[in-house]
Structures are given as C-alpha cells and as structure tokens.
Amino acid sequence: MRPYTTQNTIQFEAVPTMGSLSSRLLGQESSSQSASSCECRKRKRSLECQCDTETDDELENLLNTPRRKKLKSTSKYIYQTLFLNGENSDIKICALGKEWNLHKIYLCQSGYFSSMFCGSWKESSMNVIELEIPDHNIDAEALQVAFGSLYRDDVLLKPSRVIAILAAACMLQLDGLIQQCGETMKETISVQTVCSYSSAAGFYGLDSVKKKCLEWLLNNLMTHQSVDLFKELSINMMKQLICSPDLLVMQVEMDVYTALKKWMFLQIVPSWNGSLKQLLTEADSWFSKHKKELEDTGITFLETEQGCPFVPVFKHLRMQYIISDLASARIIERDALIPSEWLSSVYKQQWFTMLRAEQDNDTGPQEINKEELENNSMRCGRRLAKDGDYCWRWTGFNFGFDLLVTYTNRYIIFKRNTLNQPCSGSVSLQPQRNIAFRLRLVSFDTNGKVICSRTSGYQILSLEKDQEQVVMNLDSRLLVFPLYICCNFLYTSPEKRVELEGQMESADV
C-alpha cells in the first residue's frame, strides 16, 4: 500500500504545485486588477471614472449623431415615372400640337387647374382637355417646363428661355415658378437682356424685376453705351431715364445730348449696323442732310413729323448746363435739332440767374431742396481707370464758382478755386459761396452689375475763397477700378425763394 500511497502522493502533490504557480500568477493579476479597480473607485468617488465616462459619452454621441446617406431621389423618381413616362395618368392635356399625360392631384398645385377641377366647369369631368394659349410668348417647350415643375422640387431656367417660361407660369398661376423666373431675371440682367426683361416684367407684373432693370439702365446707359441697346430702348423708357436725377452721367450734360442724338438716329434707321465708334459720325451726317432739306422752312428736326415723337425725351435735357459751355452751345446751334423757342427760354433763364448771382449777392443754396436738386441739378461724372492722383473740373460757366475735384489717397476733395490756380472764366470774389451736391461712386462687373457703391446723400457745402473740403473718405477694401464718380450740383438758389426773401427785406425797411 505504501508504494501506491507514495505514488498517489506524488501525483497529488504535483497538481498542487502546478496549481500553486497558476494561483500565484492569477493572484498577481487579480491583485493588479484589484488595485486598479480600487484606484478607479477612489477616483470615481472624487471625480468619477473618466475612462468609463468618456466611453459612455462617445457611445452616446455615436448613437445620436445623424448620418446623411443619399438614397434614390423620390423627386427624380416621380418626375421620371409620373411626368416623363406618364404612368397612371388620369388626364391628358393638349396644347400647341403636343400632349401631356398628367395627374389631377399634381395639376391642382396650379391655381388655373385647381379652379378648373374644383369648380362647376365642364372640364372638371373631362379626361382630355384642350388648352387655348392666348399668349404668343408661350411655346410647347415653356409648357413642358411649367408642367414638369409640378413634379419636382427644383427647375433649371435658362436666361434665353425665362420669359417664355414666365408667361406659361403666369397663365397657369404657378406662384413658385413665377418667383423663380423673377429671381433668374434679376440675376442675369445685361445689355442683351435688360430691355426684354423690363418689357416682360411690366406685362406680367414683376415690379421688383422692372425696378432692377431701370436701375441697371440708369447706371449703364452712359457708362457702357451700346449700339444694340440704343436700338432696343423705347421712347417711353428713354424718357424715364433722361428725366431721372439718378442717371449716371459721364462727363457733362452735353454728353447726354450726344447720346440722345445717336439713339434717335438708330430709332429712325434701325438697319444701320456699324460700330459704336462710327455711330456719332454717321448720325451727324444723316441729320446734316435733313437740316439742308429744312433750311427753307425755318423749322428744326424735332418740329418735323419724323422728329415729333422724340420731343418728350429731349424735353427732359437740362439745357441750362449745355448752353453754359461755348463749344456745346455752338454744336446745338449747328445741329438744329432743338426748337429755337426752347433755347430762347433757357438763355433768358440763365441770364437772369447770372444777374442774381452777380448783383443780388446770391451765395447759393441755403437749405436742401430735394425736388429742386433732383429736377434742376447739374449732372456730371468721371471715370477713374485705376488708382492714382487725379484733379479735374467740369466744363461750363457755373456763375463764378470754379469747382476743382481731387481724388488722392482714397479721399475726394472739393475746392472752391478763386486765386490759387488759373481759370478759363471769371470767378466770384464773394467771401463765401454755397453749393448743394450729391456724390456717388460705383464699380461694375463685366455685365454692368453694381459690385460696390457709395453715396454722400444730398448735402450743402459752404466754402470760402480757395478753401477745400474732404467730402468722402473711401475704404480701400471697397475700391474696385475702374471707378465711376457721378455728381449732382446746384450752384444757385431757386429764383422764387430769392425773390420772396427780397420782398420780405423790402417790407421790413
């Protein structure tokens, strides 16, 4: 029995020996984990266990953060299946030689069809409807876009097609599409589109588009002249531009007259296809021939049957600022476009204004009269091709007020020149003179769209002899060249107000 016992003991002891080693190893690990757990519990008691907290936060964020995965577009599926393929159609629309298999539930988004289907119209129970299209601007392609817009959440509008689509949208009373057409038109106004957009906006009631077109024309008529634009501008539109105080004039009022002469020639001879550089010479030649034909009659071109329609436009020229320059006055007399009665009235008015300035001590405007400034101010402008130092004056006799304009170091300065610098005309020696003005600065992109602008608003500036004054300080970040500077000036007081003051002074004496 002993040998067995011994063997049994050996076998028995061998296992505990190995087990003890395992126990020691496990004990160390257990001890390590216990210590770590203990430390963790200690930290948790003070400021929570960060490792567990951070893990929980990350998991929470992962579970609650949305992930955007693009599935097949429902809108595209609807457009393709229901509109283009016409599946499950319950109504057929026929117009302009084309048919559309559509769905009443989608057509009811249109005010036109909603009234048709929901009212007592006979079409409400018909499966085939023939549409009458009274608007010549609407074509089959425009109807395709208009109908398709009911089946999708976006639409692609080409500027060349936007008027036809607008016409279709207005007929079908699709307010959303009408709005998109308007936005597209405002974003794509250019010399090629402005006249057609303005006409369409007026016809279809898009006042905001019409206003944008007018603003574009006021800014670009003189600054970016174009043969095509002159041909397209109607008499009513040109009248609206010429009478506006916001017309951005380059150089002086005489240049407005020159632009009108070129425009009138192209309205009469729209087949002329020369360049802008040739236009003035051609216009002068054409009017010169007609002048010779009228020499025996004693009338000017605007008094003829051919010229009469243009009278309302030329009436809004500010002739007092044209005849104040000798060279310009001679051209006006030579052209014989303006009726002599108009000129006689202006010469008389300017003569009395000069006498008031010289003998009645009119020192200029005393207060801002917006109506007077908008209707009777001198309009002039200058283009600065690049940054630098510039100093200039606009031509014409301004009742002894020789105004020098300087651009330097981002400042615009007005100076009343009296004795410091040479002047081609006489200057007033009154101790103080006032001038009412508005200064505007504009920069354009290649399509004539304003990219930055600034205005001084209407102001009155009082200057002593040879005094200068900074009238605008420009932010260099907003300066984009070429820079267009446009000014409105009023050098004398309104005549009626001066006469009233004179009567009051006489009564006091």
Disulfide bonds with the S-S distance in Angstrom:
none
